[in-house]
Amino acid sequence: QDRAVINPLPASVDTLKSGFPPVCHVGHYVSVGAGSVLLSCRVEDLADIGEKCTIMEGAIVETHTILEPGTVVPAYARIPSGQRWGGNPAKFVSDLTDQEKADIQAKAEMIHLQASEHLVEYLPIGNTYVQLEDLEQEGAKATQG
């Protein structure tokens, strides 16, 4: 989504306290909400990260997890599979139903479809004028010839 930041720690950091490398891993079918910040963390498949969430270094968000908007996951915390968490710092809210788990993938697929449509319609920026110039040149050649 818009204004999401996914960032590793600086190159001067070789490993995290957990022993893992300081990279940011985002799995398949993950939705990252607008304004969220992910810093050298691991987000497994099928996770829904709400708007303006912050996930600090070394934190692990397991599969089938929902983070409510504004959630802050502290450094080296673990969010277990199949649960909804929220707050600052993140606290357990509820277990997910089977329908909520299915909705995570559906939401990710919908966002992917919207992004694909946006890519075709609007990007690369300025591409439309190039096509218009080509059409105008073809029209000028047709009237001259």
BADOPA-890334 format. One record per residue: residue in three letters; z, x, y of N, C-alpha, C in turn; residue number from 1. Coordinates in steps of 0.2 Angstrom, whole numbers. Each point is the difference from the previous one (the first is absolute). Layout:
N
code = ALA&nzz = Z&nxx = X&nyy = Y&cazz = Z&caxx = X&cayy = Y&czz = Z&cxx = X&cyy = Y&pos = NUM
...
//
This chain:
145
code = GLN&nzz = 0&nxx = 4&nyy = -6&cazz = 0&caxx = -4&cayy = 6&czz = 0&cxx = 4&cyy = 6&pos = 1
code = ASP&nzz = 0&nxx = -3&nyy = 6&cazz = 0&caxx = 4&cayy = 6&czz = 6&cxx = 4&cyy = 2&pos = 2
code = ARG&nzz = -1&nxx = 6&nyy = 3&cazz = 5&caxx = 4&cayy = 2&czz = 5&cxx = 3&cyy = -6&pos = 3
code = ALA&nzz = -2&nxx = 0&nyy = -6&cazz = 4&caxx = 2&cayy = -5&czz = 0&cxx = 8&cyy = 0&pos = 4
code = VAL&nzz = 5&nxx = 3&nyy = -1&cazz = 0&caxx = 8&cayy = -1&czz = 2&cxx = 2&cyy = -6&pos = 5
code = ILE&nzz = -4&nxx = 4&nyy = -4&cazz = 2&caxx = 3&cayy = -6&czz = -1&cxx = 7&cyy = 1&pos = 6
code = ASN&nzz = 6&nxx = 3&nyy = -1&cazz = 1&caxx = 7&cayy = 2&czz = 4&cxx = 5&cyy = -5&pos = 7
code = PRO&nzz = -2&nxx = 6&nyy = -2&cazz = 4&caxx = 4&cayy = -4&czz = 5&cxx = 4&cyy = 5&pos = 8
code = LEU&nzz = 4&nxx = 3&nyy = -3&cazz = 5&caxx = 5&cayy = 4&czz = -5&cxx = 6&cyy = 2&pos = 9
code = PRO&nzz = 3&nxx = 4&nyy = 5&cazz = -4&caxx = 6&cayy = 2&czz = -1&cxx = 5&cyy = -6&pos = 10
code = ALA&nzz = -6&nxx = 4&nyy = 1&cazz = -1&caxx = 5&cayy = -6&czz = 5&cxx = 5&cyy = -1&pos = 11
code = SER&nzz = 5&nxx = 1&nyy = 5&cazz = 5&caxx = 4&cayy = -1&czz = 5&cxx = -2&cyy = -6&pos = 12
code = VAL&nzz = 0&nxx = -6&nyy = -2&cazz = 4&caxx = -3&cayy = -5&czz = -4&cxx = 0&cyy = -6&pos = 13
code = ASP&nzz = 3&nxx = 4&nyy = -5&cazz = -3&caxx = 1&cayy = -7&czz = 1&cxx = -6&cyy = -4&pos = 14
code = THR&nzz = 7&nxx = -1&nyy = -1&cazz = 2&caxx = -6&cayy = -4&czz = 5&cxx = -4&cyy = 3&pos = 15
code = LEU&nzz = 1&nxx = -6&nyy = -2&cazz = 5&caxx = -4&cayy = 2&czz = 7&cxx = 1&cyy = -4&pos = 16
code = LYS&nzz = 5&nxx = -2&nyy = 2&cazz = 7&caxx = 1&cayy = -3&czz = -1&cxx = -3&cyy = -7&pos = 17
code = SER&nzz = -4&nxx = -5&nyy = -2&cazz = -1&caxx = -3&cayy = -6&czz = -4&cxx = 5&cyy = -5&pos = 18
code = GLY&nzz = -3&nxx = 5&nyy = 3&cazz = -4&caxx = 4&cayy = -4&czz = -8&cxx = -1&cyy = 0&pos = 19
code = PHE&nzz = -1&nxx = -6&nyy = 3&cazz = -7&caxx = -2&cayy = 1&czz = -4&cxx = 3&cyy = 5&pos = 20
code = PRO&nzz = -6&nxx = 0&nyy = 0&cazz = -4&caxx = 3&cayy = 6&czz = 0&cxx = -5&cyy = 6&pos = 21
code = PRO&nzz = 0&nxx = 3&nyy = 6&cazz = 1&caxx = -4&cayy = 6&czz = -7&cxx = -4&cyy = 2&pos = 22
code = VAL&nzz = -2&nxx = -4&nyy = -5&cazz = -7&caxx = -4&cayy = 1&czz = 2&cxx = -7&cyy = 1&pos = 23
code = CYS&nzz = -5&nxx = -4&nyy = 2&cazz = 1&caxx = -7&cayy = 1&czz = -5&cxx = -3&cyy = -5&pos = 24
code = HIS&nzz = 3&nxx = -4&nyy = -5&cazz = -4&caxx = -3&cayy = -5&czz = 0&cxx = -7&cyy = 0&pos = 25
code = VAL&nzz = -6&nxx = -3&nyy = 1&cazz = 0&caxx = -8&cayy = 0&czz = -4&cxx = -2&cyy = -5&pos = 26
code = GLY&nzz = 2&nxx = -4&nyy = -5&cazz = -3&caxx = -3&cayy = -6&czz = -5&cxx = -5&cyy = 2&pos = 27
code = HIS&nzz = -3&nxx = -3&nyy = -6&cazz = -5&caxx = -5&cayy = 1&czz = 3&cxx = -7&cyy = 1&pos = 28
code = TYR&nzz = -4&nxx = -4&nyy = 4&cazz = 2&caxx = -7&cayy = 2&czz = 7&cxx = 0&cyy = 4&pos = 29
code = VAL&nzz = 0&nxx = 5&nyy = 5&cazz = 6&caxx = 1&cayy = 4&czz = -2&cxx = -3&cyy = 7&pos = 30
code = SER&nzz = 4&nxx = -4&nyy = 3&cazz = -2&caxx = -3&cayy = 7&czz = 5&cxx = 4&cyy = 5&pos = 31
code = VAL&nzz = -2&nxx = 3&nyy = 5&cazz = 5&caxx = 3&cayy = 4&czz = -1&cxx = -3&cyy = 7&pos = 32
code = GLY&nzz = 5&nxx = -3&nyy = 2&cazz = 0&caxx = -5&cayy = 6&czz = -1&cxx = 4&cyy = 7&pos = 33
code = ALA&nzz = -2&nxx = -3&nyy = 5&cazz = -2&caxx = 3&cayy = 6&czz = 7&cxx = 3&cyy = 3&pos = 34
code = GLY&nzz = -1&nxx = 6&nyy = 3&cazz = 5&caxx = 4&cayy = 3&czz = 5&cxx = 3&cyy = -5&pos = 35
code = SER&nzz = -2&nxx = 0&nyy = -6&cazz = 5&caxx = 3&cayy = -5&czz = -1&cxx = 8&cyy = 0&pos = 36
code = VAL&nzz = 5&nxx = 3&nyy = -2&cazz = 0&caxx = 8&cayy = 0&czz = 2&cxx = 2&cyy = -7&pos = 37
code = LEU&nzz = -4&nxx = 4&nyy = -4&cazz = 2&caxx = 2&cayy = -6&czz = 0&cxx = 8&cyy = 0&pos = 38
code = LEU&nzz = 6&nxx = 3&nyy = -1&cazz = 0&caxx = 7&cayy = 1&czz = 2&cxx = 3&cyy = -7&pos = 39
code = SER&nzz = -5&nxx = 4&nyy = -3&cazz = 1&caxx = 4&cayy = -6&czz = 4&cxx = -4&cyy = -5&pos = 40
code = CYS&nzz = -2&nxx = -6&nyy = -2&cazz = 3&caxx = -5&cayy = -5&czz = -5&cxx = -1&cyy = -5&pos = 41
code = ARG&nzz = 3&nxx = -4&nyy = -5&cazz = -4&caxx = -2&cayy = -6&czz = 0&cxx = -8&cyy = 0&pos = 42
code = VAL&nzz = -6&nxx = -3&nyy = 1&cazz = 0&caxx = -7&cayy = -1&czz = -5&cxx = -2&cyy = -6&pos = 43
code = GLU&nzz = 3&nxx = -3&nyy = -5&cazz = -3&caxx = -1&cayy = -6&czz = -5&cxx = -6&cyy = 1&pos = 44
code = ASP&nzz = -4&nxx = -1&nyy = -6&cazz = -5&caxx = -6&cayy = 0&czz = 4&cxx = -6&cyy = 2&pos = 45
code = LEU&nzz = -4&nxx = -5&nyy = 3&cazz = 2&caxx = -7&cayy = 1&czz = 6&cxx = -1&cyy = 4&pos = 46
code = ALA&nzz = 0&nxx = 3&nyy = 6&cazz = 5&caxx = -1&cayy = 4&czz = -2&cxx = -3&cyy = 7&pos = 47
code = ASP&nzz = 4&nxx = -4&nyy = 3&cazz = -1&caxx = -3&cayy = 7&czz = 5&cxx = 3&cyy = 5&pos = 48
code = ILE&nzz = -3&nxx = 4&nyy = 4&cazz = 4&caxx = 3&cayy = 5&czz = -1&cxx = -4&cyy = 7&pos = 49
code = GLY&nzz = 6&nxx = -3&nyy = 2&cazz = -1&caxx = -4&cayy = 6&czz = -1&cxx = 3&cyy = 6&pos = 50
code = GLU&nzz = -1&nxx = -3&nyy = 6&cazz = -2&caxx = 3&cayy = 6&czz = 6&cxx = 3&cyy = 3&pos = 51
code = LYS&nzz = -1&nxx = 6&nyy = 3&cazz = 5&caxx = 4&cayy = 3&czz = 5&cxx = 3&cyy = -4&pos = 52
code = CYS&nzz = -2&nxx = 1&nyy = -7&cazz = 5&caxx = 3&cayy = -4&czz = 0&cxx = 8&cyy = 0&pos = 53
code = THR&nzz = 5&nxx = 3&nyy = -1&cazz = 1&caxx = 7&cayy = 0&czz = 2&cxx = 2&cyy = -7&pos = 54
code = ILE&nzz = -4&nxx = 5&nyy = -3&cazz = 2&caxx = 2&cayy = -7&czz = 1&cxx = 8&cyy = 1&pos = 55
code = MET&nzz = 6&nxx = 3&nyy = -1&cazz = 1&caxx = 7&cayy = 2&czz = -1&cxx = 4&cyy = -6&pos = 56
code = GLU&nzz = 0&nxx = 7&nyy = 1&cazz = -2&caxx = 5&cayy = -5&czz = 4&cxx = -1&cyy = -6&pos = 57
code = GLY&nzz = -4&nxx = 1&nyy = -6&cazz = 4&caxx = 0&cayy = -6&czz = 1&cxx = -7&cyy = -3&pos = 58
code = ALA&nzz = -1&nxx = -5&nyy = 4&cazz = 2&caxx = -7&cayy = -3&czz = -6&cxx = -2&cyy = -5&pos = 59
code = ILE&nzz = 2&nxx = -4&nyy = -4&cazz = -4&caxx = -3&cayy = -6&czz = 0&cxx = -7&cyy = 1&pos = 60
code = VAL&nzz = -6&nxx = -3&nyy = 0&cazz = -1&caxx = -8&cayy = 0&czz = -3&cxx = -1&cyy = -6&pos = 61
code = GLU&nzz = 3&nxx = -3&nyy = -5&cazz = -3&caxx = -1&cayy = -7&czz = -5&cxx = -6&cyy = 1&pos = 62
code = THR&nzz = -3&nxx = -2&nyy = -6&cazz = -5&caxx = -5&cayy = -1&czz = 3&cxx = -7&cyy = 1&pos = 63
code = HIS&nzz = -5&nxx = -5&nyy = 2&cazz = 3&caxx = -7&cayy = 1&czz = 6&cxx = 0&cyy = 5&pos = 64
code = THR&nzz = -1&nxx = 3&nyy = 6&cazz = 5&caxx = 0&cayy = 5&czz = -2&cxx = -3&cyy = 6&pos = 65
code = ILE&nzz = 4&nxx = -4&nyy = 4&cazz = -1&caxx = -2&cayy = 7&czz = 5&cxx = 2&cyy = 4&pos = 66
code = LEU&nzz = -2&nxx = 4&nyy = 6&cazz = 4&caxx = 2&cayy = 5&czz = -1&cxx = -5&cyy = 6&pos = 67
code = GLU&nzz = 5&nxx = -3&nyy = 2&cazz = 0&caxx = -5&cayy = 6&czz = -2&cxx = 4&cyy = 6&pos = 68
code = PRO&nzz = -3&nxx = -4&nyy = 5&cazz = -2&caxx = 4&cayy = 6&czz = 7&cxx = 3&cyy = 3&pos = 69
code = GLY&nzz = -1&nxx = 6&nyy = 3&cazz = 5&caxx = 4&cayy = 3&czz = 5&cxx = 3&cyy = -4&pos = 70
code = THR&nzz = -2&nxx = 0&nyy = -7&cazz = 5&caxx = 4&cayy = -4&czz = 0&cxx = 7&cyy = 1&pos = 71
code = VAL&nzz = 5&nxx = 4&nyy = -1&cazz = 1&caxx = 7&cayy = 1&czz = 3&cxx = 2&cyy = -7&pos = 72
code = VAL&nzz = -5&nxx = 4&nyy = -4&cazz = 2&caxx = 3&cayy = -6&czz = 3&cxx = 7&cyy = 1&pos = 73
code = PRO&nzz = 6&nxx = 2&nyy = 0&cazz = 3&caxx = 6&cayy = 1&czz = -3&cxx = 6&cyy = -4&pos = 74
code = ALA&nzz = 0&nxx = 6&nyy = 2&cazz = -2&caxx = 6&cayy = -4&czz = 3&cxx = 0&cyy = -7&pos = 75
code = TYR&nzz = -4&nxx = 1&nyy = -5&cazz = 2&caxx = 1&cayy = -7&czz = 2&cxx = -6&cyy = -3&pos = 76
code = ALA&nzz = -1&nxx = -6&nyy = 3&cazz = 2&caxx = -7&cayy = -3&czz = -5&cxx = -2&cyy = -5&pos = 77
code = ARG&nzz = 2&nxx = -4&nyy = -5&cazz = -4&caxx = -3&cayy = -5&czz = 0&cxx = -8&cyy = 1&pos = 78
code = ILE&nzz = -6&nxx = -3&nyy = 0&cazz = 0&caxx = -7&cayy = 0&czz = -3&cxx = -2&cyy = -7&pos = 79
code = PRO&nzz = 4&nxx = -3&nyy = -4&cazz = -2&caxx = -2&cayy = -7&czz = -5&cxx = -5&cyy = 0&pos = 80
code = SER&nzz = -4&nxx = 0&nyy = -6&cazz = -5&caxx = -4&cayy = -1&czz = 2&cxx = -8&cyy = 0&pos = 81
code = GLY&nzz = -5&nxx = -4&nyy = 2&cazz = 2&caxx = -7&cayy = -1&czz = 5&cxx = -3&cyy = 5&pos = 82
code = GLN&nzz = 1&nxx = 3&nyy = 6&cazz = 5&caxx = -2&cayy = 5&czz = -3&cxx = -1&cyy = 7&pos = 83
code = ARG&nzz = 4&nxx = -4&nyy = 4&cazz = -2&caxx = 0&cayy = 7&czz = 6&cxx = 3&cyy = 4&pos = 84
code = TRP&nzz = -1&nxx = 4&nyy = 5&cazz = 5&caxx = 4&cayy = 3&czz = -2&cxx = -1&cyy = 8&pos = 85
code = GLY&nzz = 5&nxx = 0&nyy = 4&cazz = 0&caxx = -1&cayy = 7&czz = 6&cxx = 3&cyy = 4&pos = 86
code = GLY&nzz = -1&nxx = 1&nyy = 6&cazz = 5&caxx = 3&cayy = 5&czz = 0&cxx = 7&cyy = 1&pos = 87
code = ASN&nzz = 5&nxx = 2&nyy = 4&cazz = 0&caxx = 7&cayy = 2&czz = 8&cxx = 2&cyy = 0&pos = 88
code = PRO&nzz = 1&nxx = 4&nyy = -5&cazz = -4&caxx = 3&cayy = -6&czz = -2&cxx = -6&cyy = -5&pos = 89
code = ALA&nzz = -5&nxx = 2&nyy = -4&cazz = -2&caxx = -5&cayy = -5&czz = 5&cxx = -3&cyy = -4&pos = 90
code = LYS&nzz = 1&nxx = -6&nyy = -1&cazz = 5&caxx = -3&cayy = -5&czz = -4&cxx = -5&cyy = -4&pos = 91
code = PHE&nzz = 2&nxx = -1&nyy = -7&cazz = -2&caxx = -5&cayy = -4&czz = 0&cxx = -7&cyy = 2&pos = 92
code = VAL&nzz = -6&nxx = -3&nyy = 0&cazz = 0&caxx = -7&cayy = 2&czz = 0&cxx = -5&cyy = -6&pos = 93
code = SER&nzz = -5&nxx = 1&nyy = -4&cazz = -1&caxx = -4&cayy = -6&czz = -5&cxx = 3&cyy = -5&pos = 94
code = ASP&nzz = 1&nxx = -3&nyy = -6&cazz = -5&caxx = 2&cayy = -5&czz = -7&cxx = -4&cyy = 1&pos = 95
code = LEU&nzz = -5&nxx = 3&nyy = -1&cazz = -7&caxx = -4&cayy = 1&czz = -1&cxx = -5&cyy = -6&pos = 96
code = THR&nzz = -3&nxx = -5&nyy = 2&cazz = -3&caxx = -5&cayy = -5&czz = -7&cxx = 3&cyy = -3&pos = 97
code = ASP&nzz = -2&nxx = -3&nyy = -5&cazz = -7&caxx = 2&cayy = -3&czz = -5&cxx = -2&cyy = 5&pos = 98
code = GLN&nzz = 1&nxx = -5&nyy = 4&cazz = -5&caxx = -2&cayy = 5&czz = 0&cxx = 5&cyy = 5&pos = 99
code = GLU&nzz = 5&nxx = 2&nyy = 3&cazz = 1&caxx = 5&cayy = 5&czz = -3&cxx = 7&cyy = -2&pos = 100
code = LYS&nzz = 1&nxx = 1&nyy = -6&cazz = -3&caxx = 7&cayy = -3&czz = -8&cxx = -1&cyy = 0&pos = 101
code = ALA&nzz = -3&nxx = -6&nyy = -2&cazz = -7&caxx = -1&cayy = 0&czz = -3&cxx = 0&cyy = 7&pos = 102
code = ASP&nzz = 4&nxx = -3&nyy = 5&cazz = -2&caxx = 0&cayy = 7&czz = -1&cxx = 7&cyy = 3&pos = 103
code = ILE&nzz = 4&nxx = 5&nyy = -2&cazz = -1&caxx = 7&cayy = 2&czz = -7&cxx = 2&cyy = 0&pos = 104
code = GLN&nzz = -3&nxx = 0&nyy = -7&cazz = -7&caxx = 2&cayy = -1&czz = -5&cxx = -4&cyy = 4&pos = 105
code = ALA&nzz = 1&nxx = -7&nyy = 0&cazz = -4&caxx = -4&cayy = 4&czz = 0&cxx = 1&cyy = 7&pos = 106
code = LYS&nzz = 5&nxx = 2&nyy = 3&cazz = 0&caxx = 2&cayy = 7&czz = -3&cxx = 6&cyy = 2&pos = 107
code = ALA&nzz = 1&nxx = 5&nyy = -5&cazz = -4&caxx = 7&cayy = 1&czz = -7&cxx = -1&cyy = -1&pos = 108
code = GLU&nzz = -3&nxx = -4&nyy = -4&cazz = -7&caxx = -2&cayy = -1&czz = -3&cxx = -3&cyy = 6&pos = 109
code = MET&nzz = 4&nxx = -5&nyy = 3&cazz = -2&caxx = -3&cayy = 6&czz = -1&cxx = 5&cyy = 6&pos = 110
code = ILE&nzz = 5&nxx = 4&nyy = 1&cazz = 0&caxx = 5&cayy = 5&czz = -6&cxx = 5&cyy = -1&pos = 111
code = HIS&nzz = -2&nxx = 2&nyy = -6&cazz = -5&caxx = 4&cayy = -2&czz = -7&cxx = -4&cyy = 2&pos = 112
code = LEU&nzz = 0&nxx = -6&nyy = -2&cazz = -6&caxx = -4&cayy = 2&czz = -1&cxx = 0&cyy = 7&pos = 113
code = GLN&nzz = 5&nxx = -2&nyy = 4&cazz = -1&caxx = 0&cayy = 7&czz = -2&cxx = 7&cyy = 3&pos = 114
code = ALA&nzz = 3&nxx = 5&nyy = -3&cazz = -2&caxx = 7&cayy = 3&czz = -7&cxx = 1&cyy = -2&pos = 115
code = SER&nzz = -3&nxx = -2&nyy = -6&cazz = -7&caxx = 1&cayy = -1&czz = -4&cxx = -3&cyy = 4&pos = 116
code = GLU&nzz = 2&nxx = -7&nyy = 2&cazz = -4&caxx = -4&cayy = 5&czz = 0&cxx = 4&cyy = 7&pos = 117
code = HIS&nzz = 5&nxx = 2&nyy = 2&cazz = 1&caxx = 3&cayy = 6&czz = -4&cxx = 7&cyy = 0&pos = 118
code = LEU&nzz = 0&nxx = 3&nyy = -5&cazz = -5&caxx = 6&cayy = 0&czz = -7&cxx = -1&cyy = 1&pos = 119
code = VAL&nzz = -2&nxx = -5&nyy = -4&cazz = -7&caxx = -2&cayy = 1&czz = -2&cxx = -3&cyy = 7&pos = 120
code = GLU&nzz = 5&nxx = -4&nyy = 3&cazz = -2&caxx = -3&cayy = 6&czz = 1&cxx = 5&cyy = 6&pos = 121
code = TYR&nzz = 5&nxx = 4&nyy = 0&cazz = 2&caxx = 4&cayy = 6&czz = -1&cxx = 7&cyy = 0&pos = 122
code = LEU&nzz = 0&nxx = 3&nyy = -6&cazz = 0&caxx = 8&cayy = 0&czz = -7&cxx = 2&cyy = -3&pos = 123
code = PRO&nzz = -2&nxx = 6&nyy = 1&cazz = 3&caxx = 5&cayy = 5&czz = -1&cxx = -3&cyy = 7&pos = 124
code = ILE&nzz = 4&nxx = 2&nyy = 5&cazz = 0&caxx = -3&cayy = 6&czz = -6&cxx = 3&cyy = 4&pos = 125
code = GLY&nzz = -3&nxx = -5&nyy = 3&cazz = -6&caxx = 1&cayy = 4&czz = -7&cxx = 0&cyy = -5&pos = 126
code = ASN&nzz = 1&nxx = -2&nyy = -6&cazz = -6&caxx = 0&cayy = -4&czz = -5&cxx = -5&cyy = 2&pos = 127
code = THR&nzz = 2&nxx = -6&nyy = 3&cazz = -4&caxx = -5&cayy = 1&czz = -5&cxx = 2&cyy = 5&pos = 128
code = TYR&nzz = 2&nxx = 4&nyy = 5&cazz = -5&caxx = 1&cayy = 6&czz = -6&cxx = 5&cyy = -3&pos = 129
code = VAL&nzz = 2&nxx = 4&nyy = -6&cazz = -6&caxx = 4&cayy = -3&czz = -5&cxx = -5&cyy = -3&pos = 130
code = GLN&nzz = 3&nxx = -5&nyy = -4&cazz = -5&caxx = -5&cayy = -3&czz = -4&cxx = -3&cyy = 5&pos = 131
code = LEU&nzz = 3&nxx = -2&nyy = 6&cazz = -4&caxx = -4&cayy = 5&czz = -5&cxx = 5&cyy = 3&pos = 132
code = GLU&nzz = 1&nxx = 6&nyy = 1&cazz = -4&caxx = 5&cayy = 3&czz = -6&cxx = 1&cyy = -5&pos = 133
code = ASP&nzz = 1&nxx = 0&nyy = -6&cazz = -5&caxx = 1&cayy = -5&czz = -5&cxx = -6&cyy = 0&pos = 134
code = LEU&nzz = 3&nxx = -6&nyy = 0&cazz = -4&caxx = -6&cayy = 1&czz = -4&cxx = -1&cyy = 6&pos = 135
code = GLU&nzz = 3&nxx = 3&nyy = 6&cazz = -4&caxx = 0&cayy = 6&czz = -6&cxx = 5&cyy = -1&pos = 136
code = GLN&nzz = 1&nxx = 5&nyy = -3&cazz = -5&caxx = 5&cayy = -1&czz = -6&cxx = -3&cyy = -4&pos = 137
code = GLU&nzz = 2&nxx = -3&nyy = -5&cazz = -5&caxx = -3&cayy = -5&czz = -4&cxx = -5&cyy = 4&pos = 138
code = GLY&nzz = 4&nxx = -4&nyy = 4&cazz = -4&caxx = -5&cayy = 4&czz = -4&cxx = 2&cyy = 5&pos = 139
code = ALA&nzz = 2&nxx = 6&nyy = 3&cazz = -5&caxx = 3&cayy = 5&czz = -6&cxx = 3&cyy = -3&pos = 140
code = LYS&nzz = 1&nxx = 3&nyy = -6&cazz = -6&caxx = 3&cayy = -4&czz = -5&cxx = -6&cyy = -2&pos = 141
code = ALA&nzz = 3&nxx = -6&nyy = -2&cazz = -4&caxx = -5&cayy = -2&czz = -4&cxx = -3&cyy = 6&pos = 142
code = THR&nzz = 3&nxx = 0&nyy = 6&cazz = -4&caxx = -3&cayy = 6&czz = -5&cxx = 5&cyy = 2&pos = 143
code = GLN&nzz = 1&nxx = 7&nyy = 0&cazz = -4&caxx = 5&cayy = 2&czz = -6&cxx = 0&cyy = -5&pos = 144
code = GLY&nzz = 1&nxx = -1&nyy = -6&cazz = -5&caxx = 1&cayy = -5&czz = -4&cxx = -6&cyy = -2&pos = 145
//
